Amino acid sequence: MPAAPRERRAARHAPASAEAAPKPRKEPITVDRITDAALQVVATEGYDALTVRRVTAVLGTGPSSLYAHIVNKEDLDDLLIGRLCSQIELPEPDPETWRQQVLDVYGQIRDLYLKYPGVSRAALAMVPTHLETLRVSEGILAILLAGGVEPQTAAWALDSLTLYVTAYAWERSLVQQRQQQHDSEWVLSREELIDRFSGLPEEKFPKTREYAAELTSGTGHERFAFMVNLITGNLVSAASGSPDRSSPPSGAVRG
């Protein structure tokens, strides 16, 4: 016997049974999702918190799902640095402005490292295999060669500059972390440093006392630009054996 109209309407508006509801499909685990999750961990908790297990927790999966795409924690590091390098804009090498171009590219790398506290550690002692990381190295090498730097000198300069920006970003991350600890006595203001240097025994530290202001002057990024310019300003002379009398660039850097 057909159901009454009232019963049919009730059945039509009743919630679907659990058996009839389609099961939600899980988003597949991909290398991009793994990299996104790893960056999320670093951005919110710092690089020290980054582990394969922590990434699996963010993705809501198990370690075996990750190991289908990565080998180990070092593989995660390679993915992280590769993702950051993908955001680097490389200029067309210009023999006239090559030093400024080097400073600009390394300024971009520095700022990306500082955006994710401690992530620059992932670049230490790592043999890069990610194509984006290699793209950036290729671009910097091309700029150095365009500036007339000898190939061997350019290769070693690339290594030295990359090591410097990595160490710089790591130190800045440590300072930032310790500044957040209000009871930390490790981080001092410039005024406090000048007072300490000026109060040192004069017979043992005459120069430190006299030049306390110079020793503590400049922002971190100003010192960063100074060091990059110092290296690039001597690369041509290092190869030729004669002094390079051209002035290093003093242009602004990012940050």
BAFITOR-960167 format. One record per atom (N, C-alpha, C): atom name; x, y, z; residue in one letter; residue number from 1. Coordinates in steps of 0.2 Angstrom, whole numbers, plus 2048, in hexadecimal, padded with zeros to 3 digits. Atoms other than C-alpha are relative to their C-alpha. Example, Ala and Ser with C-alpha at 12.3 -4.5 7.8 and 13.67 -1.06 7.14 Angstrom:
2
> N_804_7FA_800_a_1
> CA_83E_7EA_827_a_1
> C_804_806_800_a_1
> N_7FC_7FA_7FF_s_2
> CA_844_7FB_824_s_2
> C_7FC_805_803_s_2
***
This chain:
255
> N_804_7FA_800_m_1
> CA_800_800_800_m_1
> C_804_806_800_m_1
> N_7FB_7FA_800_p_2
> CA_808_811_7FB_p_2
> C_7FF_804_807_p_2
> N_800_7FC_7FA_a_3
> CA_80D_81C_809_a_3
> C_7FC_806_7FF_a_3
> N_804_7FA_800_a_4
> CA_803_82B_80E_a_4
> C_804_806_7FE_a_4
> N_7FC_7FA_801_p_5
> CA_808_83C_808_p_5
> C_804_803_805_p_5
> N_7FC_7FE_7FA_r_6
> CA_80D_841_819_r_6
> C_806_7FC_801_r_6
> N_7FB_805_7FF_e_7
> CA_818_832_81B_e_7
> C_806_801_7FA_e_7
> N_7FB_7FF_805_r_8
> CA_820_835_80A_r_8
> C_804_806_801_r_8
> N_7FC_7FA_7FF_r_9
> CA_824_847_80E_r_9
> C_805_7FF_806_r_9
> N_7FB_802_7FA_a_10
> CA_82C_841_81F_a_10
> C_806_7FD_7FD_a_10
> N_7FB_804_802_a_11
> CA_836_835_816_a_11
> C_805_804_7FB_a_11
> N_7FC_7FC_804_r_12
> CA_83C_841_809_r_12
> C_804_805_803_r_12
> N_7FC_7FB_7FC_h_13
> CA_842_84D_816_h_13
> C_804_7FD_805_h_13
> N_7FC_803_7FB_a_14
> CA_84A_841_821_a_14
> C_807_7FF_7FE_a_14
> N_7F9_800_801_p_15
> CA_85D_841_823_p_15
> C_802_7F9_7FD_p_15
> N_7FE_806_803_a_16
> CA_866_834_818_a_16
> C_803_7FB_806_a_16
> N_7FD_805_7FB_s_17
> CA_86B_824_822_s_17
> C_808_800_7FF_s_17
> N_7F8_800_800_a_18
> CA_87E_822_826_a_18
> C_802_7FB_7FA_a_18
> N_7FE_805_805_e_19
> CA_87F_813_81A_e_19
> C_7FF_803_7F9_e_19
> N_801_7FD_807_a_20
> CA_878_81E_80B_a_20
> C_805_806_7FF_a_20
> N_7FC_7FA_801_a_21
> CA_884_82D_80F_a_21
> C_807_7FD_7FC_a_21
> N_7FA_802_803_p_22
> CA_893_82C_803_p_22
> C_806_802_805_p_22
> N_7FA_7FF_7FC_k_23
> CA_8A4_82B_80C_k_23
> C_804_805_7FD_k_23
> N_7FC_7FB_802_p_24
> CA_8AE_83A_80B_p_24
> C_807_7FD_7FD_p_24
> N_7F9_803_802_r_25
> CA_8BE_837_800_r_25
> C_805_804_803_r_25
> N_7FA_7FD_7FD_k_26
> CA_8CE_83B_808_k_26
> C_804_803_7FA_k_26
> N_7FC_7FD_805_e_27
> CA_8D9_847_7FF_e_27
> C_807_7FC_800_e_27
> N_7FA_805_801_p_28
> CA_8E8_83D_7F8_p_28
> C_806_804_803_p_28
> N_7FA_7FD_7FE_i_29
> CA_8F9_840_800_i_29
> C_805_801_7FA_i_29
> N_7FB_7FE_805_t_30
> CA_905_849_7F4_t_30
> C_806_803_803_t_30
> N_7FA_7FC_7FE_v_31
> CA_916_851_7F5_v_31
> C_7FE_807_802_v_31
> N_802_7F9_7FF_d_32
> CA_90E_862_7F4_d_32
> C_7FD_801_807_d_32
> N_803_800_7F9_r_33
> CA_903_85E_803_r_33
> C_804_7FF_806_r_33
> N_7FB_801_7FB_i_34
> CA_911_857_80D_i_34
> C_804_806_801_i_34
> N_7FC_7FA_800_t_35
> CA_91B_867_809_t_35
> C_7FC_805_804_t_35
> N_805_7FB_7FD_d_36
> CA_90C_872_80E_d_36
> C_800_7FF_808_d_36
> N_801_801_7F9_a_37
> CA_90A_869_81F_a_37
> C_807_801_803_a_37
> N_7FA_7FE_7FD_a_38
> CA_91D_86A_822_a_38
> C_801_807_802_a_38
> N_800_7F9_800_l_39
> CA_91D_87C_81F_l_39
> C_7FB_803_806_l_39
> N_805_7FE_7FA_q_40
> CA_90E_87E_82B_q_40
> C_803_7FF_806_q_40
> N_7FD_802_7F9_v_41
> CA_917_875_839_v_41
> C_805_805_801_v_41
> N_7FB_7FC_7FF_v_42
> CA_926_880_837_v_42
> C_7FE_807_801_v_42
> N_803_7FA_7FF_a_43
> CA_91C_890_836_a_43
> C_7FD_801_806_a_43
> N_803_7FF_7FA_t_44
> CA_912_88D_845_t_44
> C_803_7FD_806_t_44
> N_7FD_803_7FA_e_45
> CA_91D_883_850_e_45
> C_808_800_800_e_45
> N_7F9_7FF_801_g_46
> CA_92F_886_849_g_46
> C_803_7F9_7FD_g_46
> N_7FD_806_804_y_47
> CA_93B_87A_840_y_47
> C_802_7FA_805_y_47
> N_7FE_806_7FB_d_48
> CA_940_870_850_d_48
> C_7FA_7FB_801_d_48
> N_806_805_7FF_a_49
> CA_92E_869_850_a_49
> C_7FF_7FC_7FA_a_49
> N_801_803_807_l_50
> CA_92F_863_83E_l_50
> C_803_7F8_801_l_50
> N_7FE_807_800_t_51
> CA_92F_850_83E_t_51
> C_7FB_7FC_7FB_t_51
> N_804_804_805_v_52
> CA_927_843_832_v_52
> C_7F9_7FF_804_v_52
> N_806_802_7FC_r_53
> CA_91B_83E_840_r_53
> C_7FB_806_801_r_53
> N_804_7FA_800_r_54
> CA_916_850_842_r_54
> C_7FC_802_7FA_r_54
> N_803_7FF_806_v_55
> CA_912_852_830_v_55
> C_7FA_7FC_7FF_v_55
> N_805_804_800_t_56
> CA_908_843_830_t_56
> C_7FA_802_804_t_56
> N_806_7FE_7FC_a_57
> CA_8FD_84A_83E_a_57
> C_7FC_805_7FD_a_57
> N_803_7FA_804_v_58
> CA_8FA_85A_834_v_58
> C_7FC_7FD_7FA_v_58
> N_803_803_806_l_59
> CA_8F5_84F_825_l_59
> C_7FA_7FB_802_l_59
> N_805_805_7FD_g_60
> CA_8EA_843_830_g_60
> C_801_7FA_7FC_g_60
> N_7FE_806_803_t_61
> CA_8F3_834_829_t_61
> C_805_7FD_804_t_61
> N_7FB_804_7FC_g_62
> CA_900_827_82E_g_62
> C_807_801_7FC_g_62
> N_7FA_800_803_p_63
> CA_913_827_82A_p_63
> C_801_7FD_7FA_p_63
> N_7FF_804_806_s_64
> CA_912_81A_81D_s_64
> C_7FD_804_7FA_s_64
> N_802_7FB_806_s_65
> CA_908_827_812_s_65
> C_805_804_7FE_s_65
> N_7FB_7FB_802_l_66
> CA_916_833_813_l_66
> C_806_7FC_7FD_l_66
> N_7FA_803_802_y_67
> CA_924_826_810_y_67
> C_7FE_7FD_7F9_y_67
> N_801_802_807_a_68
> CA_91B_822_7FF_a_68
> C_803_805_7FC_a_68
> N_7FE_7FA_804_h_69
> CA_921_833_7FA_h_69
> C_807_803_802_h_69
> N_7FA_7FD_7FD_i_70
> CA_930_838_805_i_70
> C_804_7FA_803_i_70
> N_7FC_805_7FD_v_71
> CA_93F_82E_80B_v_71
> C_801_801_807_v_71
> N_7FF_7FF_7F9_n_72
> CA_943_836_81C_n_72
> C_7FF_807_801_n_72
> N_800_7F8_7FE_k_73
> CA_944_847_825_k_73
> C_804_804_7FC_k_73
> N_7FC_7FC_805_e_74
> CA_952_84D_81A_e_74
> C_7FC_801_7F9_e_74
> N_804_7FF_806_d_75
> CA_946_84A_80B_d_75
> C_7FB_806_801_d_75
> N_804_7FA_7FE_l_76
> CA_93A_856_814_l_76
> C_804_806_800_l_76
> N_7FC_7FA_800_d_77
> CA_948_863_816_d_77
> C_801_802_7F9_d_77
> N_7FF_7FE_807_d_78
> CA_94B_862_803_d_78
> C_7FA_803_7FD_d_78
> N_806_7FD_802_l_79
> CA_939_865_800_l_79
> C_7FE_807_802_l_79
> N_801_7F9_7FD_l_80
> CA_938_874_80B_l_80
> C_804_805_7FD_l_80
> N_7FB_7FB_803_i_81
> CA_947_87D_804_i_81
> C_7FE_800_7F8_i_81
> N_802_800_807_g_82
> CA_941_878_7F2_g_82
> C_7F9_805_800_g_82
> N_807_7FC_800_r_83
> CA_92F_880_7F6_r_83
> C_802_807_801_r_83
> N_7FE_7F9_7FE_l_84
> CA_937_890_7FD_l_84
> C_804_803_7F9_l_84
> N_7FC_7FE_806_c_85
> CA_943_891_7EE_c_85
> C_7FC_801_7FA_c_85
> N_805_7FF_806_s_86
> CA_934_890_7E2_s_86
> C_7FD_807_800_s_86
> N_803_7F9_800_q_87
> CA_92F_8A1_7E8_q_87
> C_806_806_7FE_q_87
> N_7FB_7FB_801_i_88
> CA_940_8A9_7E4_i_88
> C_800_803_7F9_i_88
> N_800_7FD_807_e_89
> CA_940_8B5_7D5_e_89
> C_807_801_7FE_e_89
> N_7F9_7FF_802_l_90
> CA_950_8B4_7CB_l_90
> C_800_805_7FA_l_90
> N_800_7FB_805_p_91
> CA_955_8C3_7C0_p_91
> C_804_7FD_7FA_p_91
> N_7FC_801_806_e_92
> CA_95D_8C2_7AF_e_92
> C_807_803_802_e_92
> N_7F9_7FE_7FE_p_93
> CA_970_8C3_7B3_p_93
> C_802_806_7FC_p_93
> N_7FE_7FA_803_d_94
> CA_977_8D4_7B0_d_94
> C_807_802_802_d_94
> N_7F9_7FE_7FE_p_95
> CA_989_8D8_7B0_p_95
> C_801_807_803_p_95
> N_800_7F9_7FD_e_96
> CA_986_8EA_7B5_e_96
> C_7FE_800_807_e_96
> N_803_800_7F9_t_97
> CA_97C_8E6_7C5_t_97
> C_800_7F9_803_t_97
> N_800_807_7FD_w_98
> CA_981_8D4_7C9_w_98
> C_800_800_808_w_98
> N_7FF_801_7F9_r_99
> CA_986_8D8_7DB_r_99
> C_7F9_802_803_r_99
> N_807_7FF_7FE_q_100
> CA_975_8E0_7DE_q_100
> C_7FB_7FB_7FF_q_100
> N_805_805_802_q_101
> CA_96C_8D2_7D6_q_101
> C_802_7FA_805_q_101
> N_7FE_806_7FB_v_102
> CA_976_8C5_7E2_v_102
> C_7FD_802_807_v_102
> N_803_7FE_7FA_l_103
> CA_971_8D0_7F1_l_103
> C_7F8_7FF_800_l_103
> N_807_801_800_d_104
> CA_95F_8D0_7EC_d_104
> C_7FD_7F9_800_d_104
> N_802_807_800_v_105
> CA_95D_8BD_7E9_v_105
> C_801_7FE_807_v_105
> N_7FF_803_7FA_y_106
> CA_965_8B9_7F9_y_106
> C_7FC_804_806_y_106
> N_805_7FD_7FB_g_107
> CA_95A_8C6_802_g_107
> C_7F9_7FD_7FF_g_107
> N_806_803_801_q_108
> CA_94B_8BD_7FB_q_108
> C_801_7F9_804_q_108
> N_7FF_807_7FC_i_109
> CA_952_8AC_802_i_109
> C_800_802_807_i_109
> N_7FF_7FF_7F9_r_110
> CA_956_8B4_813_r_110
> C_7F9_802_802_r_110
> N_807_7FE_7FE_d_111
> CA_944_8BB_814_d_111
> C_7FB_7FA_801_d_111
> N_804_806_800_l_112
> CA_93C_8AA_810_l_112
> C_802_7FC_806_l_112
> N_7FE_804_7FA_y_113
> CA_947_8A2_81D_y_113
> C_7FD_803_806_y_113
> N_802_7FD_7FA_l_114
> CA_942_8AE_82A_l_114
> C_7F8_800_801_l_114
> N_807_801_800_k_115
> CA_930_8AC_826_k_115
> C_7FE_7F9_804_k_115
> N_801_806_7FD_y_116
> CA_931_89A_82C_y_116
> C_806_7FE_805_y_116
> N_7FB_800_7FB_p_117
> CA_93B_89A_83D_p_117
> C_804_7F9_800_p_117
> N_7FC_806_800_g_118
> CA_94A_88E_83C_g_118
> C_801_7FC_7FA_g_118
> N_801_805_806_v_119
> CA_946_887_82B_v_119
> C_807_800_7FC_v_119
> N_7F9_800_804_s_120
> CA_958_88D_824_s_120
> C_804_7FA_802_s_120
> N_7FC_806_7FE_r_121
> CA_95F_87E_82E_r_121
> C_7FF_7FA_7FC_r_121
> N_801_805_805_a_122
> CA_957_873_821_a_122
> C_805_800_7FB_a_122
> N_7FB_7FF_805_a_123
> CA_963_87A_815_a_123
> C_807_7FE_801_a_123
> N_7FA_801_7FE_l_124
> CA_972_876_81F_l_124
> C_802_7F8_7FF_l_124
> N_7FD_806_801_a_125
> CA_97D_867_81A_a_125
> C_7FB_7FB_7FC_a_125
> N_805_804_804_m_126
> CA_970_862_80D_m_126
> C_802_801_7F9_m_126
> N_7FE_800_807_v_127
> CA_974_85D_7FB_v_127
> C_7F9_801_7FC_v_127
> N_806_7FE_803_p_128
> CA_966_866_7F1_p_128
> C_7FF_7FB_7FA_p_128
> N_803_804_806_t_129
> CA_95C_85B_7E5_t_129
> C_7FA_803_7FD_t_129
> N_807_7FD_803_h_130
> CA_94C_865_7E3_h_130
> C_802_805_7FA_h_130
> N_7FE_7FC_806_l_131
> CA_94C_86D_7D2_l_131
> C_7FF_808_801_l_131
> N_801_7F9_7FF_e_132
> CA_946_87E_7D9_e_132
> C_806_802_804_e_132
> N_7FA_7FE_7FD_t_133
> CA_955_87E_7E5_t_133
> C_806_801_7FB_t_133
> N_7FB_800_805_l_134
> CA_960_87A_7D7_l_134
> C_7FF_806_7FB_l_134
> N_801_7FA_805_r_135
> CA_958_888_7CC_r_135
> C_803_806_803_r_135
> N_7FE_7FA_7FD_v_136
> CA_95C_895_7D9_v_136
> C_808_800_800_v_136
> N_7F9_800_800_s_137
> CA_96E_88F_7DA_s_137
> C_803_801_7F9_s_137
> N_7FE_7FF_807_e_138
> CA_96F_88F_7C7_e_138
> C_800_808_7FF_e_138
> N_801_7F9_801_g_139
> CA_968_8A1_7C7_g_139
> C_806_804_803_g_139
> N_7FB_7FC_7FC_i_140
> CA_975_8A8_7D4_i_140
> C_807_7FF_7FC_i_140
> N_7FA_801_803_l_141
> CA_983_89F_7CB_l_141
> C_801_804_7F9_l_141
> N_800_7FC_807_a_142
> CA_97E_8A7_7BA_a_142
> C_801_807_802_a_142
> N_7FF_7F9_7FE_i_143
> CA_97E_8B8_7C3_i_143
> C_807_801_801_i_143
> N_7F9_7FF_7FE_l_144
> CA_98F_8B6_7CA_l_144
> C_805_7FF_7FA_l_144
> N_7FC_801_806_l_145
> CA_996_8B0_7B9_l_145
> C_7FF_806_7FC_l_145
> N_801_7FB_804_a_146
> CA_98E_8BE_7B0_a_146
> C_804_806_803_a_146
> N_7FC_7FB_7FD_g_147
> CA_998_8CA_7BC_g_147
> C_807_7FF_7FF_g_147
> N_7F9_801_801_g_148
> CA_9A8_8C3_7B6_g_148
> C_804_7FC_805_g_148
> N_7FD_804_7FB_v_149
> CA_9AB_8B8_7C5_v_149
> C_803_7F9_7FD_v_149
> N_7FE_806_802_e_150
> CA_9B6_8A9_7C1_e_150
> C_7FC_7FA_802_e_150
> N_804_806_7FE_p_151
> CA_9AD_898_7C1_p_151
> C_801_7FD_807_p_151
> N_7FE_803_7F9_q_152
> CA_9B6_891_7D0_q_152
> C_7FE_805_805_q_152
> N_802_7FB_7FA_t_153
> CA_9B4_8A1_7DA_t_153
> C_7F9_801_800_t_153
> N_807_800_800_a_154
> CA_9A2_8A2_7D5_a_154
> C_7FD_7FA_804_a_154
> N_803_806_7FD_a_155
> CA_99F_890_7DB_a_155
> C_801_801_807_a_155
> N_7FF_800_7F9_w_156
> CA_9A7_893_7EC_w_156
> C_7FC_806_803_w_156
> N_803_7FA_7FD_a_157
> CA_99F_8A4_7EE_a_157
> C_7F8_7FE_801_a_157
> N_807_802_800_l_158
> CA_98E_89C_7EA_l_158
> C_7FF_7FC_807_l_158
> N_801_804_7FA_d_159
> CA_991_890_7F8_d_159
> C_801_804_807_d_159
> N_7FE_7FC_7FB_s_160
> CA_998_89D_804_s_160
> C_7FA_804_802_s_160
> N_806_7FB_800_l_161
> CA_989_8A9_801_l_161
> C_7FA_7FC_803_l_161
> N_806_804_7FE_t_162
> CA_97C_89B_803_t_162
> C_801_7FE_807_t_162
> N_7FF_802_7FA_l_163
> CA_984_895_813_l_163
> C_7FF_806_805_l_163
> N_801_7FA_7FC_y_164
> CA_984_8A7_81A_y_164
> C_7F9_802_801_y_164
> N_807_7FE_800_v_165
> CA_972_8AB_816_v_165
> C_7FC_7FB_805_v_165
> N_803_805_7FC_t_166
> CA_96D_89A_81E_t_166
> C_802_801_808_t_166
> N_7FE_7FF_7F9_a_167
> CA_977_89E_82E_a_167
> C_7FD_806_803_a_167
> N_803_7F9_7FE_y_168
> CA_971_8B0_82F_y_168
> C_7F8_7FF_802_y_168
> N_807_801_7FF_a_169
> CA_95F_8AA_82E_a_169
> C_7FF_7FC_806_a_169
> N_800_804_7FA_w_170
> CA_962_89D_83B_w_170
> C_801_804_806_w_170
> N_7FF_7FC_7FA_e_171
> CA_969_8A9_847_e_171
> C_7FB_805_802_e_171
> N_806_7FC_7FF_r_172
> CA_95B_8B5_845_r_172
> C_7FA_7FD_803_r_172
> N_805_804_7FD_s_173
> CA_94F_8A7_848_s_173
> C_801_7FF_807_s_173
> N_7FE_801_7F9_l_174
> CA_958_8A3_858_l_174
> C_7FF_806_805_l_174
> N_801_7FA_7FC_v_175
> CA_958_8B5_85E_v_175
> C_7F8_802_801_v_175
> N_807_7FF_7FF_q_176
> CA_945_8B7_85A_q_176
> C_7FD_7FB_805_q_176
> N_803_805_7FB_q_177
> CA_941_8A7_864_q_177
> C_802_802_807_q_177
> N_7FE_7FE_7F9_r_178
> CA_94B_8AD_873_r_178
> C_7FD_807_802_r_178
> N_804_7FA_7FE_q_179
> CA_943_8BE_872_q_179
> C_7F9_7FF_803_q_179
> N_807_801_7FD_q_180
> CA_932_8B6_875_q_180
> C_800_7FD_807_q_180
> N_7FF_802_7F9_q_181
> CA_939_8AF_885_q_181
> C_802_806_805_q_181
> N_7FF_7FA_7FD_h_182
> CA_937_8BE_890_h_182
> C_805_800_806_h_182
> N_7FB_800_7FB_d_183
> CA_942_8B8_89E_d_183
> C_807_7FE_7FD_d_183
> N_7FA_802_803_s_184
> CA_950_8B4_892_s_184
> C_805_806_801_s_184
> N_7FB_7FB_7FF_e_185
> CA_960_8BE_896_e_185
> C_805_800_7FA_e_185
> N_7FB_801_805_w_186
> CA_969_8B8_886_w_186
> C_7FF_806_7FB_w_186
> N_801_7FB_805_v_187
> CA_961_8C6_87B_v_187
> C_801_807_803_v_187
> N_7FF_7FA_7FD_l_188
> CA_967_8D7_87F_l_188
> C_7FF_806_7FB_l_188
> N_801_7FB_805_s_189
> CA_963_8E8_877_s_189
> C_807_803_7FF_s_189
> N_7FA_7FC_802_r_190
> CA_970_8F3_86F_r_190
> C_803_804_806_r_190
> N_7FE_7FB_7FA_e_191
> CA_970_8FF_87E_e_191
> C_804_7FB_805_e_191
> N_7FE_805_7FA_e_192
> CA_973_8F0_88A_e_192
> C_807_7FE_7FD_e_192
> N_7F9_802_802_l_193
> CA_982_8EA_87F_l_193
> C_805_805_800_l_193
> N_7FB_7FA_7FF_i_194
> CA_98A_8FB_87E_i_194
> C_802_801_807_i_194
> N_7FE_7FF_7F9_d_195
> CA_989_8FC_891_d_195
> C_805_7FA_802_d_195
> N_7FB_805_7FE_r_196
> CA_991_8EB_893_r_196
> C_807_801_7FD_r_196
> N_7F9_7FF_803_f_197
> CA_99F_8EE_886_f_197
> C_803_806_803_f_197
> N_7FD_7FA_7FD_s_198
> CA_9A2_8FF_88E_s_198
> C_803_7FF_807_s_198
> N_7FF_801_7F9_g_199
> CA_9A3_8F8_89F_g_199
> C_806_7FA_801_g_199
> N_7FA_805_800_l_200
> CA_9B1_8EB_89A_l_200
> C_806_803_803_l_200
> N_7FA_7FD_7FE_p_201
> CA_9C2_8ED_8A2_p_201
> C_804_803_7FA_p_201
> N_7FD_7FC_806_e_202
> CA_9CB_8FA_897_e_202
> C_807_7FD_7FF_e_202
> N_7FA_802_802_e_203
> CA_9DC_8F2_899_e_203
> C_800_7F9_7FC_e_203
> N_800_806_804_k_204
> CA_9D6_8E2_891_k_204
> C_7FC_801_7FA_k_204
> N_805_7FF_806_f_205
> CA_9C8_8E8_885_f_205
> C_800_807_7FE_f_205
> N_800_7F8_802_p_206
> CA_9CE_8FA_87F_p_206
> C_7FC_801_7FA_p_206
> N_804_7FF_807_k_207
> CA_9C7_8F8_86D_k_207
> C_7F9_7FE_801_k_207
> N_807_801_800_t_208
> CA_9B7_8F0_872_t_208
> C_7FC_805_804_t_208
> N_803_7FA_7FC_r_209
> CA_9B3_8FE_87F_r_209
> C_800_806_7FB_r_209
> N_800_7FA_804_e_210
> CA_9B8_90B_872_e_210
> C_7FB_800_7FA_e_210
> N_804_801_806_y_211
> CA_9AE_904_864_y_211
> C_7FA_7FC_801_y_211
> N_806_804_7FE_a_212
> CA_99F_8FD_86D_a_212
> C_7FA_802_7FB_a_212
> N_806_7FE_805_a_213
> CA_993_908_862_a_213
> C_801_7FD_7F9_a_213
> N_7FF_803_807_e_214
> CA_99B_902_852_e_214
> C_7FE_7F8_800_e_214
> N_801_808_7FF_l_215
> CA_99B_8EF_858_l_215
> C_7F8_7FF_800_l_215
> N_807_802_7FF_t_216
> CA_988_8F0_85C_t_216
> C_7FC_804_7FB_t_216
> N_804_7FC_805_s_217
> CA_982_8FB_84D_s_217
> C_7FD_7FC_7FB_s_217
> N_803_803_806_g_218
> CA_977_8F7_83F_g_218
> C_7FB_7FB_801_g_218
> N_805_805_7FF_t_219
> CA_968_8EC_83D_t_219
> C_803_7F9_7FD_t_219
> N_7FE_806_803_g_220
> CA_969_8DA_838_g_220
> C_800_800_7F9_g_220
> N_800_800_808_h_221
> CA_964_8DD_826_h_221
> C_806_804_7FD_h_221
> N_7FA_7FB_802_e_222
> CA_971_8EB_825_e_222
> C_807_7FC_800_e_222
> N_7F9_804_800_r_223
> CA_97F_8DF_82A_r_223
> C_7FF_7FA_7FB_r_223
> N_800_805_806_f_224
> CA_978_8D2_81E_f_224
> C_802_802_7FA_f_224
> N_7FF_7FD_806_a_225
> CA_979_8DD_810_a_225
> C_808_802_7FF_a_225
> N_7F9_7FF_800_f_226
> CA_98B_8E2_815_f_226
> C_804_7FA_7FF_f_226
> N_7FC_807_801_m_227
> CA_991_8D0_816_m_227
> C_7FF_7FE_7F8_m_227
> N_801_802_807_v_228
> CA_989_8CC_805_v_228
> C_804_804_7FB_v_228
> N_7FC_7FB_804_n_229
> CA_991_8DC_7FD_n_229
> C_807_7FF_801_n_229
> N_7F9_801_7FF_l_230
> CA_9A1_8D8_805_l_230
> C_803_7FA_7FC_l_230
> N_7FE_806_804_i_231
> CA_9A2_8C7_7FD_i_231
> C_800_801_7F9_i_231
> N_801_7FF_807_t_232
> CA_99C_8CC_7EC_t_232
> C_805_805_7FE_t_232
> N_7FC_7FA_802_g_233
> CA_9A7_8DC_7EC_g_233
> C_807_7FE_7FF_g_233
> N_7F9_802_800_n_234
> CA_9B7_8D1_7ED_n_234
> C_801_7FA_7FB_n_234
> N_7FF_806_804_l_235
> CA_9B3_8C3_7E1_l_235
> C_804_800_7FA_l_235
> N_7FC_7FF_806_v_236
> CA_9BA_8CA_7D1_v_236
> C_807_801_802_v_236
> N_7F9_800_7FE_s_237
> CA_9CA_8CF_7DA_s_237
> C_803_7FA_803_s_237
> N_7FE_807_7FE_a_238
> CA_9CB_8BE_7E2_a_238
> C_803_7FC_7FA_a_238
> N_7FE_804_806_a_239
> CA_9CC_8B6_7D1_a_239
> C_806_803_7FC_a_239
> N_7FB_7FD_804_s_240
> CA_9D7_8C3_7C9_s_240
> C_807_802_804_s_240
> N_7FA_7FF_7FC_g_241
> CA_9E3_8C6_7D7_g_241
> C_801_808_801_g_241
> N_7FF_7F9_7FF_s_242
> CA_9E1_8D9_7D6_s_242
> C_7FA_803_803_s_242
> N_805_7FD_7FC_p_243
> CA_9D7_8E5_7E1_p_243
> C_7FA_802_7FB_p_243
> N_806_7FE_804_d_244
> CA_9C5_8E8_7DB_d_244
> C_7FE_806_803_d_244
> N_802_7FA_7FD_r_245
> CA_9C2_8FA_7DE_r_245
> C_7F9_803_7FF_r_245
> N_807_7FE_801_s_246
> CA_9B0_8FB_7D9_s_246
> C_7FD_7FF_807_s_246
> N_804_800_7FA_s_247
> CA_9A4_8FE_7E7_s_247
> C_7FB_7FB_800_s_247
> N_806_804_800_p_248
> CA_998_8F1_7ED_p_248
> C_7FA_804_800_p_248
> N_806_7FD_800_p_249
> CA_986_8F5_7EB_p_249
> C_7FD_802_807_p_249
> N_803_7FE_7F9_s_250
> CA_97D_8FE_7F9_s_250
> C_7F9_801_800_s_250
> N_808_7FF_801_g_251
> CA_96B_8FC_7F3_g_251
> C_7FD_7FC_805_g_251
> N_804_803_7FB_a_252
> CA_95D_8F7_7FE_a_252
> C_7FF_7F9_7FF_a_252
> N_801_807_800_v_253
> CA_95A_8E5_802_v_253
> C_7F9_7FF_803_v_253
> N_807_801_7FD_r_254
> CA_949_8DD_806_r_254
> C_800_7FF_807_r_254
> N_801_802_7F9_g_255
> CA_943_8DC_817_g_255
> C_802_807_805_g_255
***
